[in-house]
């Protein structure tokens, strides 16, 4: 029973390769080439993961990246209109990514590496800006850190010991 549910959940997952880079290591006999693949995996319902795989062959690097992304999946709170609950800035290394909620119909306004992360998380309306580093790995990890910081109004109210209504209306109402 558990195994069937896990297989069904894995079938719902989509994967997208963000980039593939060839890297070389200089050794005594010359250069050794290998490949690095950065992959995003998500179900479009708020669950998403980022992974990286290294290998001498492209398919193997991608598969390792997918496996790593599945291990590092996390949940993102998405509003009814397909946006995020509040503004956040994610930091990783020298990369910073500003992520802002947007009204319905805006679409995903995001630079190269971050776009698949938002799309596979199920976020349809968002504004984002990369600040600092232009390294794709640092940018996507900064965006993932930003998405991990998000919390839904229900989670924020529970943390404060209030109801969602009290949070937005106030105690005097």
DOKE-892636 format. One line per 2 residues: number of its first residue (from 1); for each residue y, z, x of N, C-alpha, C, O, CB. Coordinates in nm, 3 decimals, always signed. Each point is the difference from the previous one (the first is absolute). Last residue first. Glycine has a CB too. Layout:
# DOKE-892636
NUM> Y,Z,X,Y,Z,X,Y,Z,X,Y,Z,X,Y,Z,X | ...
//
This chain:
# DOKE-892636
173> +4.454,+1.704,-1.162,-0.018,-0.085,-0.120,-0.105,+0.054,-0.091,-0.027,-0.059,-0.105,+0.097,-0.136,+0.235 | +0.052,+0.378,+0.312,+0.089,+0.040,-0.108,-0.021,-0.079,-0.129,+0.045,+0.044,-0.106,+0.117,+0.022,+0.279
171> -0.400,-0.142,+0.253,-0.047,+0.118,-0.073,+0.087,+0.033,-0.121,-0.049,+0.058,-0.097,-0.044,+0.027,+0.311 | +0.024,-0.598,-0.024,+0.060,+0.127,+0.046,-0.046,+0.113,-0.088,-0.048,-0.024,-0.111,+0.247,-0.097,+0.200
169> -0.307,-0.379,-0.055,+0.098,+0.045,-0.100,+0.071,+0.125,+0.049,+0.121,+0.014,-0.016,-0.261,-0.111,-0.168 | -0.206,-0.106,+0.452,+0.101,-0.102,-0.028,+0.109,+0.046,-0.097,+0.114,-0.045,+0.010,-0.289,-0.123,+0.031
167> -0.189,+0.459,+0.093,+0.053,-0.057,+0.122,+0.116,-0.096,-0.029,+0.101,+0.000,+0.070,-0.328,+0.024,+0.036 | -0.027,+0.168,-0.460,+0.094,+0.096,+0.060,+0.066,-0.057,+0.125,+0.117,+0.028,+0.028,-0.254,+0.159,-0.119
165> -0.204,-0.442,-0.111,+0.118,+0.003,-0.086,+0.107,+0.094,+0.057,+0.118,-0.033,+0.003,-0.264,-0.018,-0.202 | -0.280,+0.030,+0.401,+0.077,-0.120,+0.032,+0.129,-0.002,-0.080,+0.104,-0.042,+0.051,-0.317,-0.084,+0.001
163> +0.020,+0.604,+0.056,-0.051,-0.116,-0.071,+0.087,-0.120,+0.038,+0.110,+0.017,+0.053,-0.198,+0.126,-0.247 | -0.002,+0.273,+0.537,+0.077,-0.037,-0.119,-0.078,-0.106,-0.077,-0.105,-0.047,+0.043,+0.325,+0.100,+0.073
161> -0.293,+0.145,+0.344,-0.033,+0.096,-0.105,+0.078,-0.024,-0.128,+0.035,+0.095,-0.071,-0.088,+0.069,+0.248 | +0.035,-0.418,+0.254,+0.115,+0.087,-0.026,-0.028,+0.106,-0.105,+0.082,+0.089,-0.021,+0.064,-0.278,+0.084
159> -0.477,-0.137,+0.051,+0.035,+0.066,+0.126,+0.114,+0.099,-0.020,+0.002,+0.105,+0.064,-0.077,-0.309,+0.063 | -0.047,-0.071,-0.488,-0.104,+0.100,+0.024,+0.031,+0.079,+0.127,-0.017,+0.121,+0.003,-0.153,-0.267,-0.119
157> +0.448,-0.218,+0.011,+0.020,+0.109,-0.097,-0.101,+0.112,+0.023,+0.035,+0.118,-0.007,+0.055,-0.282,-0.160 | -0.133,-0.228,+0.422,+0.120,+0.072,+0.041,+0.024,+0.119,-0.092,+0.037,+0.109,+0.046,+0.062,-0.321,+0.046
155> -0.451,-0.082,-0.201,-0.033,+0.075,+0.122,+0.120,+0.084,+0.046,-0.017,+0.115,+0.042,-0.147,-0.295,+0.025 | +0.228,-0.110,-0.432,-0.092,+0.106,-0.038,-0.034,+0.089,+0.120,-0.004,+0.122,-0.011,-0.091,-0.270,-0.169
153> +0.358,-0.245,+0.242,+0.076,+0.109,-0.062,-0.089,+0.118,-0.041,+0.042,+0.116,+0.006,+0.121,-0.286,-0.087 | -0.343,-0.117,+0.489,+0.037,-0.031,-0.138,+0.083,+0.115,-0.058,-0.003,+0.111,+0.053,-0.206,-0.251,-0.082
151> +0.194,+0.000,+0.557,-0.069,+0.083,-0.098,+0.054,-0.031,-0.139,+0.119,-0.026,-0.019,-0.157,+0.207,+0.192 | +0.024,-0.379,+0.389,+0.039,-0.008,-0.140,-0.077,+0.099,-0.085,-0.118,+0.026,+0.025,+0.174,-0.267,+0.007
149> -0.124,+0.152,+0.446,+0.095,+0.107,-0.033,+0.036,+0.001,-0.149,+0.051,+0.101,-0.049,+0.039,-0.118,+0.281 | -0.368,-0.324,-0.035,-0.075,+0.127,-0.007,+0.091,+0.116,-0.038,-0.047,+0.099,-0.057,-0.112,-0.185,+0.230
147> +0.344,-0.343,-0.094,-0.071,+0.003,-0.128,-0.081,+0.128,-0.017,-0.019,+0.048,-0.112,+0.008,-0.298,+0.117 | +0.233,+0.180,+0.407,+0.097,+0.017,-0.108,-0.068,+0.009,-0.136,+0.036,+0.084,-0.082,+0.132,-0.207,+0.218
145> -0.431,+0.021,+0.237,+0.042,+0.141,+0.006,+0.102,+0.030,-0.110,-0.004,+0.107,-0.061,-0.037,-0.103,+0.310 | -0.089,-0.450,-0.200,-0.112,+0.079,-0.053,+0.034,+0.149,+0.001,-0.031,+0.072,-0.095,-0.132,-0.247,+0.175
143> +0.469,-0.118,+0.121,+0.000,-0.019,-0.146,-0.111,+0.081,-0.065,+0.020,+0.059,-0.106,+0.076,-0.291,+0.136 | -0.085,+0.226,+0.437,+0.115,+0.075,-0.050,+0.008,-0.011,-0.153,+0.027,+0.099,-0.068,+0.097,-0.138,+0.286
141> -0.446,-0.219,+0.000,-0.040,+0.142,+0.002,+0.114,+0.089,-0.049,-0.024,+0.102,-0.064,-0.133,-0.149,+0.254 | +0.242,-0.412,-0.147,-0.095,+0.021,-0.111,-0.047,+0.146,-0.003,-0.022,+0.056,-0.107,-0.052,-0.297,+0.122
139> +0.365,+0.111,+0.338,+0.066,-0.015,-0.130,-0.096,+0.033,-0.114,+0.035,+0.076,-0.090,+0.115,-0.252,+0.187 | -0.312,+0.167,+0.350,+0.086,+0.116,-0.023,+0.066,-0.007,-0.137,+0.014,+0.103,-0.067,+0.027,-0.086,+0.313
137> -0.303,-0.387,-0.116,-0.085,+0.118,-0.015,+0.084,+0.124,-0.029,-0.034,+0.078,-0.089,-0.133,-0.180,+0.245 | +0.389,-0.311,-0.062,-0.066,+0.001,-0.131,-0.084,+0.125,-0.022,-0.001,+0.055,-0.110,-0.001,-0.303,+0.116
135> +0.449,+0.209,+0.298,-0.144,-0.006,+0.021,-0.071,+0.017,-0.134,+0.020,+0.100,-0.068,+0.005,-0.008,+0.304 | +0.450,-0.055,-0.137,-0.042,-0.122,-0.067,-0.150,-0.022,+0.020,-0.053,-0.104,-0.040,+0.282,+0.005,+0.071
133> +0.124,+0.565,-0.039,-0.099,-0.086,+0.064,-0.028,-0.127,-0.080,+0.009,-0.001,-0.122,-0.109,+0.203,+0.224 | +0.499,+0.050,-0.289,-0.055,+0.034,+0.131,-0.094,-0.107,+0.050,+0.041,-0.115,+0.019,-0.020,+0.354,-0.076
131> +0.027,-0.210,-0.456,+0.104,+0.049,+0.090,-0.065,+0.033,+0.133,-0.107,+0.061,+0.004,+0.246,+0.031,-0.198 | -0.237,-0.380,-0.300,-0.053,+0.048,+0.127,+0.116,+0.038,+0.090,+0.092,-0.080,+0.021,-0.298,-0.064,-0.044
129> +0.164,+0.130,-0.530,+0.072,-0.050,+0.116,-0.060,+0.063,+0.124,-0.016,+0.122,+0.008,+0.228,-0.154,-0.142 | -0.299,-0.059,-0.448,-0.028,+0.068,+0.126,+0.075,-0.067,+0.113,+0.032,-0.119,-0.006,-0.258,+0.186,-0.078
127> +0.134,-0.017,-0.499,+0.089,-0.051,+0.105,-0.036,+0.072,+0.128,-0.021,+0.122,-0.001,+0.209,-0.172,-0.164 | -0.464,-0.067,-0.330,+0.039,+0.092,+0.107,+0.095,-0.072,+0.096,-0.009,-0.122,+0.018,-0.210,+0.248,-0.038
125> -0.149,-0.202,-0.411,+0.146,+0.001,+0.009,+0.044,+0.103,+0.103,-0.007,+0.121,-0.025,+0.028,-0.195,-0.216 | -0.486,+0.002,+0.149,+0.052,-0.133,-0.034,+0.151,-0.011,+0.016,+0.052,-0.110,+0.013,-0.241,+0.086,-0.170
123> -0.280,+0.314,+0.330,+0.145,+0.015,-0.018,+0.058,-0.140,-0.020,-0.011,-0.086,+0.088,+0.020,+0.299,+0.055 | -0.475,-0.092,-0.038,+0.033,-0.016,-0.142,+0.147,+0.019,-0.028,+0.039,+0.014,-0.116,-0.266,+0.063,+0.062
121> -0.034,-0.086,+0.479,+0.011,+0.134,-0.058,+0.032,-0.009,-0.149,-0.009,+0.100,-0.072,+0.087,-0.009,+0.294 | -0.101,-0.482,+0.045,-0.135,+0.053,-0.019,+0.000,+0.144,-0.052,-0.101,+0.048,-0.050,+0.024,-0.198,+0.232
119> +0.495,-0.061,-0.086,-0.071,-0.080,-0.101,-0.139,+0.057,-0.028,-0.041,+0.009,-0.116,+0.168,-0.211,+0.189 | +0.143,+0.395,+0.272,+0.052,+0.029,-0.133,-0.080,-0.073,-0.108,-0.033,+0.058,-0.104,+0.261,-0.025,+0.203
117> -0.344,-0.122,+0.348,-0.023,+0.143,-0.027,+0.046,+0.035,-0.141,-0.073,+0.066,-0.074,+0.102,-0.014,+0.319 | +0.058,-0.487,-0.069,-0.137,+0.018,-0.048,-0.033,+0.145,-0.033,-0.078,+0.027,-0.091,+0.013,-0.223,+0.228
115> +0.507,+0.109,+0.041,-0.025,-0.061,-0.130,-0.145,+0.017,-0.049,-0.020,+0.043,-0.113,+0.199,-0.207,+0.168 | +0.003,+0.285,+0.389,-0.002,+0.105,-0.102,-0.037,-0.055,-0.139,-0.051,+0.074,-0.083,+0.223,+0.051,+0.215
113> -0.117,-0.398,+0.280,-0.120,+0.084,+0.001,-0.009,+0.100,-0.114,-0.110,+0.043,-0.036,+0.112,-0.070,+0.279 | +0.390,-0.302,-0.246,-0.135,-0.046,+0.030,-0.114,+0.099,-0.009,-0.078,-0.007,-0.095,+0.193,-0.143,+0.235
111> +0.342,+0.302,-0.377,-0.027,-0.088,+0.112,-0.148,-0.020,+0.022,-0.083,+0.072,-0.055,+0.295,+0.001,+0.157 | +0.023,+0.032,-0.588,-0.048,+0.067,+0.120,-0.029,-0.104,+0.107,-0.038,-0.113,-0.030,-0.058,+0.302,-0.107
109> +0.193,-0.123,-0.403,+0.094,-0.045,+0.102,-0.032,+0.078,+0.126,+0.047,+0.112,+0.020,+0.136,-0.170,-0.191 | -0.426,-0.055,-0.319,-0.020,+0.069,+0.127,+0.095,-0.061,+0.102,-0.022,-0.112,+0.048,-0.222,+0.164,-0.102
107> +0.366,-0.041,-0.481,-0.103,-0.053,+0.089,-0.010,+0.082,+0.126,+0.065,+0.103,+0.015,-0.025,-0.330,-0.107 | +0.242,+0.245,-0.344,+0.056,-0.019,+0.134,-0.100,-0.068,+0.093,+0.037,-0.090,+0.076,+0.105,+0.292,-0.109
105> -0.215,-0.050,-0.431,+0.042,-0.137,+0.018,+0.057,-0.030,+0.136,+0.028,-0.116,+0.032,+0.015,+0.112,-0.270 | -0.023,+0.499,+0.045,-0.101,-0.098,-0.036,+0.057,-0.141,+0.012,+0.111,-0.027,-0.046,-0.218,+0.193,-0.110
103> +0.328,+0.205,+0.468,-0.022,-0.017,-0.144,-0.101,-0.112,-0.024,-0.027,-0.082,+0.089,+0.262,+0.163,-0.138 | -0.250,+0.231,+0.498,+0.079,-0.109,-0.057,-0.033,-0.015,-0.148,-0.107,+0.042,-0.045,+0.115,-0.160,+0.268
101> -0.044,+0.492,+0.244,-0.050,-0.052,-0.128,+0.093,-0.109,-0.052,+0.118,-0.003,+0.034,-0.224,+0.227,-0.086 | +0.049,-0.130,+0.584,+0.076,+0.041,-0.117,-0.066,-0.053,-0.127,-0.054,-0.110,-0.001,+0.265,+0.113,+0.137
99> -0.279,+0.094,+0.437,-0.067,-0.051,-0.120,+0.074,+0.056,-0.121,+0.012,+0.122,-0.015,-0.238,-0.138,+0.132 | +0.266,-0.059,+0.459,+0.065,+0.054,-0.120,-0.066,-0.065,-0.120,-0.009,-0.123,-0.008,+0.230,+0.162,+0.129
97> -0.391,+0.043,+0.407,+0.004,-0.090,-0.114,+0.061,+0.075,-0.119,-0.050,+0.106,-0.039,-0.153,-0.235,+0.123 | +0.142,+0.140,+0.501,+0.038,+0.070,-0.122,+0.005,-0.103,-0.111,+0.046,-0.113,+0.021,+0.088,+0.291,+0.106
95> -0.342,-0.130,+0.419,+0.026,-0.071,-0.125,+0.036,+0.093,-0.114,-0.064,+0.103,-0.020,-0.091,-0.278,+0.095 | +0.010,+0.275,+0.387,+0.142,-0.037,-0.001,+0.038,-0.070,-0.129,+0.115,-0.040,-0.017,-0.120,+0.021,+0.264
93> -0.407,+0.325,-0.287,+0.042,-0.052,+0.130,+0.151,-0.026,-0.002,+0.078,+0.087,-0.038,-0.306,-0.190,+0.076 | +0.131,+0.182,-0.493,-0.119,-0.006,+0.087,+0.043,-0.065,+0.130,+0.051,-0.112,+0.000,-0.213,+0.096,-0.197
91> +0.363,+0.195,-0.330,+0.019,-0.007,+0.145,-0.137,-0.013,+0.067,-0.095,+0.069,-0.036,+0.307,+0.070,+0.022 | +0.056,-0.212,-0.506,-0.120,+0.027,+0.077,+0.026,-0.021,+0.148,+0.070,-0.093,+0.039,-0.211,+0.025,-0.233
89> +0.435,+0.187,-0.281,+0.004,-0.068,+0.130,-0.125,+0.042,+0.077,-0.024,+0.119,+0.021,+0.280,-0.126,-0.018 | -0.095,-0.024,-0.563,-0.061,+0.071,+0.112,+0.019,-0.083,+0.128,+0.012,-0.122,-0.005,-0.182,+0.232,-0.149
87> +0.290,-0.052,-0.434,+0.028,-0.061,+0.130,-0.061,+0.083,+0.112,-0.006,+0.123,-0.009,+0.219,-0.222,-0.082 | -0.438,+0.108,-0.406,+0.127,+0.035,+0.065,+0.011,-0.070,+0.134,-0.096,-0.056,+0.052,+0.096,+0.279,-0.168
85> -0.364,-0.313,-0.210,+0.078,+0.104,-0.068,+0.137,+0.030,+0.063,+0.095,+0.030,-0.072,-0.311,+0.065,+0.006 | -0.015,-0.592,+0.075,-0.035,+0.129,+0.058,+0.091,+0.107,-0.062,+0.107,-0.034,-0.049,-0.183,-0.075,+0.267
83> -0.099,-0.358,-0.469,+0.086,+0.037,+0.112,-0.050,+0.132,+0.059,-0.110,+0.045,-0.031,+0.309,-0.167,-0.072 | -0.348,-0.130,-0.310,-0.050,-0.054,+0.127,+0.088,+0.029,+0.119,+0.000,-0.078,+0.096,-0.106,-0.096,-0.227
81> +0.143,+0.329,-0.343,+0.059,-0.132,+0.023,-0.036,-0.056,+0.137,+0.062,-0.097,+0.044,+0.125,+0.161,-0.195 | -0.342,+0.370,+0.016,-0.045,-0.096,-0.102,+0.055,-0.140,+0.024,-0.068,-0.099,-0.029,+0.055,+0.287,-0.133
79> -0.032,+0.116,+0.600,+0.055,+0.021,-0.134,-0.052,-0.106,-0.096,-0.066,-0.095,+0.041,+0.271,+0.201,+0.059 | -0.456,+0.102,+0.349,+0.073,-0.118,-0.046,+0.047,+0.026,-0.143,-0.078,+0.047,-0.083,-0.057,-0.203,+0.234
77> -0.070,+0.435,+0.316,+0.041,+0.008,-0.141,+0.087,-0.120,-0.037,+0.104,-0.023,+0.062,-0.115,+0.277,-0.052 | -0.387,-0.237,+0.366,+0.145,-0.013,-0.014,+0.035,+0.015,-0.147,-0.055,-0.073,-0.083,+0.071,-0.079,+0.287
75> -0.456,+0.285,+0.159,+0.050,-0.034,-0.133,+0.153,-0.001,-0.001,+0.064,+0.087,+0.059,-0.270,+0.013,-0.163 | -0.172,-0.218,+0.515,+0.076,+0.108,-0.061,+0.055,-0.049,-0.133,+0.002,-0.121,-0.027,+0.058,+0.219,+0.253
73> -0.440,-0.231,+0.220,+0.067,-0.027,-0.128,+0.071,+0.124,-0.051,-0.043,+0.113,+0.024,-0.129,-0.288,-0.077 | -0.106,+0.058,+0.474,+0.134,+0.059,-0.001,+0.076,-0.027,-0.129,+0.122,-0.011,+0.002,-0.118,-0.013,+0.244
71> -0.450,-0.145,-0.157,-0.008,+0.142,+0.040,+0.134,+0.069,-0.018,+0.005,+0.120,-0.029,-0.186,-0.176,+0.192 | +0.154,-0.409,-0.235,-0.072,+0.071,-0.108,-0.011,+0.149,+0.030,+0.005,+0.083,-0.091,-0.134,-0.293,+0.041
69> +0.312,-0.072,+0.381,+0.093,+0.013,-0.112,-0.066,+0.076,-0.116,+0.065,+0.081,-0.067,+0.048,-0.296,+0.136 | -0.377,+0.105,+0.307,+0.098,+0.103,+0.035,+0.097,+0.025,-0.116,+0.035,+0.115,-0.028,-0.054,-0.181,+0.271
67> -0.288,-0.288,-0.288,-0.072,+0.129,-0.002,+0.095,+0.116,+0.030,-0.008,+0.106,-0.063,-0.203,-0.224,+0.135 | +0.384,-0.316,-0.035,-0.027,+0.032,-0.140,-0.071,+0.134,-0.011,+0.035,+0.082,-0.085,-0.050,-0.327,+0.030
65> +0.086,+0.073,+0.487,+0.126,+0.040,-0.061,-0.017,+0.041,-0.145,+0.059,+0.099,-0.044,+0.059,-0.253,+0.199 | -0.484,-0.028,+0.074,+0.028,+0.135,+0.051,+0.130,+0.054,-0.060,+0.010,+0.118,-0.032,-0.132,-0.173,+0.246
63> +0.011,-0.388,-0.314,-0.093,+0.092,-0.067,+0.022,+0.144,+0.046,-0.004,+0.093,-0.081,-0.162,-0.278,+0.062 | +0.415,-0.156,+0.232,+0.044,+0.018,-0.138,-0.090,+0.099,-0.072,+0.049,+0.086,-0.073,+0.043,-0.321,+0.071
61> -0.215,+0.112,+0.437,+0.123,+0.081,+0.004,+0.050,+0.027,-0.141,+0.042,+0.112,-0.031,+0.018,-0.210,+0.255 | -0.424,-0.192,-0.178,-0.041,+0.137,+0.031,+0.121,+0.093,+0.004,-0.007,+0.113,-0.048,-0.189,-0.201,+0.179
59> +0.263,-0.380,-0.191,-0.063,+0.062,-0.117,-0.038,+0.146,+0.022,+0.012,+0.084,-0.090,-0.097,-0.308,+0.028 | +0.284,-0.020,+0.439,+0.088,+0.024,-0.114,-0.072,+0.067,-0.119,+0.048,+0.102,-0.048,+0.086,-0.299,+0.121
57> -0.285,+0.277,+0.447,-0.007,-0.108,-0.100,+0.081,+0.039,-0.123,+0.009,+0.118,-0.036,-0.238,-0.187,+0.120 | +0.182,+0.361,+0.288,+0.013,-0.126,+0.072,+0.001,-0.119,-0.096,+0.037,-0.110,+0.040,-0.152,+0.214,+0.158
55> +0.306,+0.390,-0.344,-0.126,-0.062,+0.037,+0.027,-0.128,+0.079,+0.115,-0.043,+0.012,-0.226,+0.141,-0.215 | +0.343,+0.348,-0.113,+0.007,-0.074,+0.126,-0.138,-0.055,+0.032,-0.101,+0.069,-0.014,+0.290,+0.076,+0.099
53> +0.133,+0.063,-0.535,-0.128,-0.024,+0.065,+0.017,-0.083,+0.125,+0.086,-0.088,+0.005,-0.200,+0.102,-0.226 | +0.389,+0.318,-0.185,+0.009,-0.089,+0.115,-0.137,-0.013,+0.063,-0.071,+0.099,+0.016,+0.313,-0.036,+0.024
51> +0.014,+0.093,-0.552,-0.096,+0.017,+0.108,+0.018,-0.104,+0.109,+0.058,-0.106,-0.022,-0.217,+0.202,-0.140 | +0.351,+0.162,-0.340,+0.036,-0.087,+0.112,-0.099,+0.024,+0.112,-0.031,+0.115,+0.032,+0.277,-0.114,-0.096
49> -0.222,+0.071,-0.517,-0.031,+0.048,+0.134,+0.037,-0.104,+0.104,-0.002,-0.120,-0.027,-0.182,+0.261,-0.066 | +0.227,+0.033,-0.484,+0.021,-0.097,+0.107,-0.033,+0.063,+0.135,+0.007,+0.122,+0.015,+0.172,-0.237,-0.150
47> -0.136,+0.180,-0.450,-0.078,+0.039,+0.117,+0.011,-0.109,+0.105,-0.024,-0.118,-0.028,-0.135,+0.252,-0.115 | +0.367,-0.171,-0.291,+0.056,+0.117,+0.067,-0.078,+0.046,+0.120,+0.047,+0.088,+0.073,+0.041,-0.024,-0.289
45> -0.196,-0.447,-0.060,+0.019,+0.108,-0.097,+0.050,+0.127,+0.067,-0.016,+0.110,-0.054,-0.165,-0.209,-0.087 | +0.038,-0.321,+0.355,+0.106,-0.038,-0.092,+0.029,+0.106,-0.105,+0.078,-0.024,-0.092,-0.144,-0.210,+0.129
43> -0.245,+0.240,+0.356,-0.058,-0.037,-0.130,+0.105,-0.041,-0.101,-0.035,-0.035,-0.113,-0.150,+0.191,+0.160 | +0.135,-0.182,+0.535,+0.050,+0.073,-0.116,-0.064,-0.049,-0.129,-0.062,-0.106,-0.004,+0.277,+0.143,+0.124
41> -0.149,-0.086,+0.471,-0.098,-0.002,-0.108,+0.057,+0.080,-0.116,+0.053,+0.109,+0.021,-0.248,-0.132,+0.142 | +0.354,-0.239,+0.337,+0.035,+0.090,-0.110,-0.103,-0.018,-0.110,-0.035,-0.113,-0.035,+0.284,+0.103,+0.092
39> -0.215,-0.088,+0.519,-0.048,-0.033,-0.134,+0.048,+0.105,-0.100,+0.005,+0.119,+0.031,-0.207,-0.235,+0.066 | +0.237,-0.105,+0.442,+0.058,+0.103,-0.085,-0.026,-0.040,-0.144,+0.039,-0.109,-0.043,+0.142,+0.168,+0.214
37> -0.410,-0.184,+0.341,+0.030,-0.039,-0.138,+0.054,+0.120,-0.077,-0.060,+0.108,+0.003,-0.120,-0.286,+0.003 | +0.086,-0.026,+0.530,+0.035,+0.117,-0.080,+0.038,-0.050,-0.139,+0.085,-0.088,-0.014,-0.005,+0.220,+0.219
35> -0.382,-0.328,+0.256,+0.087,-0.019,-0.116,+0.022,+0.132,-0.073,-0.089,+0.084,-0.008,+0.008,-0.319,-0.015 | -0.035,+0.049,+0.565,-0.056,+0.059,-0.122,+0.103,-0.016,-0.111,+0.114,-0.038,+0.025,-0.256,+0.205,+0.107
33> +0.018,-0.335,+0.424,+0.073,-0.012,-0.126,-0.073,+0.070,-0.112,-0.122,-0.006,-0.010,+0.217,-0.210,+0.087 | -0.051,+0.230,+0.492,-0.092,+0.020,-0.111,+0.082,-0.004,-0.128,+0.095,+0.076,-0.014,-0.256,+0.065,+0.155
31> +0.238,-0.352,+0.389,+0.048,+0.068,-0.122,-0.112,+0.012,-0.101,-0.080,-0.092,-0.018,+0.311,+0.004,+0.058 | -0.322,+0.077,+0.494,+0.094,-0.080,-0.078,+0.050,+0.080,-0.119,+0.029,+0.120,+0.010,-0.144,-0.331,+0.061
29> -0.194,+0.386,+0.268,-0.040,-0.142,-0.011,+0.097,-0.087,-0.077,-0.024,-0.120,-0.011,-0.206,+0.199,+0.023 | +0.305,+0.400,+0.048,-0.023,-0.059,+0.131,-0.029,-0.151,-0.009,+0.050,-0.077,+0.082,-0.136,+0.299,-0.003
27> +0.355,-0.046,-0.490,-0.106,+0.065,+0.077,-0.021,-0.078,+0.130,+0.066,-0.101,+0.023,-0.179,+0.188,-0.235 | +0.474,-0.029,-0.239,-0.023,-0.062,+0.130,-0.102,+0.082,+0.076,+0.020,+0.120,+0.025,+0.214,-0.216,-0.021
25> -0.144,+0.014,-0.542,-0.011,+0.107,+0.099,-0.032,-0.069,+0.132,-0.097,-0.076,+0.009,+0.019,+0.253,-0.180 | +0.302,-0.325,-0.346,-0.080,-0.025,+0.120,+0.006,+0.120,+0.093,+0.098,+0.074,+0.004,-0.055,-0.321,-0.024
23> +0.021,+0.076,-0.543,+0.046,+0.083,+0.111,-0.090,-0.026,+0.120,-0.116,-0.038,-0.015,+0.205,+0.215,-0.143 | +0.064,-0.395,-0.354,-0.090,-0.011,+0.114,+0.060,+0.083,+0.113,+0.116,-0.017,+0.037,-0.197,-0.215,-0.106
21> +0.132,+0.282,-0.492,+0.063,-0.021,+0.131,-0.109,-0.013,+0.107,-0.102,+0.069,-0.005,+0.308,+0.060,-0.067 | -0.110,-0.148,-0.499,-0.104,-0.001,+0.103,+0.070,-0.033,+0.132,+0.067,-0.103,+0.011,-0.253,+0.033,-0.176
19> +0.346,+0.277,-0.362,+0.014,-0.083,+0.119,-0.123,+0.010,+0.088,-0.078,+0.096,-0.010,+0.325,-0.067,+0.001 | -0.236,+0.106,-0.455,+0.143,-0.003,+0.026,+0.027,-0.084,+0.124,+0.087,-0.087,-0.002,-0.058,+0.315,-0.105
17> -0.438,-0.233,-0.269,+0.026,+0.009,+0.144,+0.150,-0.015,+0.021,+0.059,-0.101,-0.039,-0.289,+0.006,+0.098 | -0.049,+0.283,-0.501,+0.092,-0.100,+0.051,+0.025,+0.023,+0.148,+0.031,+0.112,+0.042,+0.076,-0.134,-0.268
15> -0.449,+0.161,-0.239,+0.038,+0.020,+0.139,+0.089,-0.116,+0.044,-0.019,-0.114,-0.040,-0.195,+0.240,+0.088 | +0.020,+0.165,-0.519,+0.043,-0.126,+0.059,+0.040,+0.030,+0.143,+0.045,+0.110,+0.032,+0.033,-0.207,-0.256
13> -0.415,+0.359,-0.160,+0.095,-0.001,+0.110,+0.030,-0.141,+0.047,-0.088,-0.085,+0.013,+0.004,+0.309,+0.056 | -0.243,-0.093,-0.408,+0.136,-0.013,-0.052,+0.103,-0.012,+0.111,+0.113,-0.043,-0.024,-0.182,+0.175,-0.175
11> -0.392,-0.050,+0.293,+0.015,-0.137,-0.048,+0.141,-0.023,-0.052,+0.050,-0.113,+0.007,-0.293,+0.105,-0.064 | +0.113,+0.442,+0.192,+0.020,-0.087,+0.117,+0.017,-0.144,-0.042,+0.071,-0.075,+0.067,-0.206,+0.232,+0.072
9> +0.036,+0.162,-0.471,+0.134,+0.024,+0.053,+0.028,-0.090,+0.120,+0.112,-0.049,+0.015,-0.125,+0.286,-0.094 | -0.419,-0.247,-0.104,+0.096,-0.059,-0.095,+0.142,+0.016,+0.051,+0.081,-0.092,-0.010,-0.238,+0.141,-0.181
7> -0.186,+0.159,+0.435,-0.006,-0.146,+0.016,+0.100,-0.068,-0.091,+0.067,-0.095,+0.040,-0.308,+0.112,+0.022 | +0.190,+0.447,-0.105,+0.065,-0.031,+0.127,+0.001,-0.151,+0.023,+0.100,-0.055,+0.048,-0.172,+0.279,+0.045
5> -0.160,-0.059,-0.465,+0.145,+0.014,-0.020,+0.076,-0.037,+0.127,+0.105,-0.063,-0.005,-0.147,+0.245,-0.164 | -0.429,-0.175,+0.190,+0.046,-0.111,-0.085,+0.151,+0.006,-0.020,+0.068,-0.103,+0.005,-0.290,+0.101,-0.121
3> +0.012,+0.357,+0.346,+0.000,-0.119,+0.083,+0.052,-0.120,-0.079,+0.074,-0.083,+0.054,-0.266,+0.176,+0.079 | +0.124,+0.318,-0.355,+0.116,+0.006,+0.088,+0.015,-0.128,+0.082,+0.110,-0.051,+0.019,-0.135,+0.299,-0.008
1> -0.357,-0.219,-0.282,+0.119,+0.000,-0.083,+0.126,+0.000,+0.087,+0.089,-0.082,-0.019,-0.215,+0.204,-0.162
//
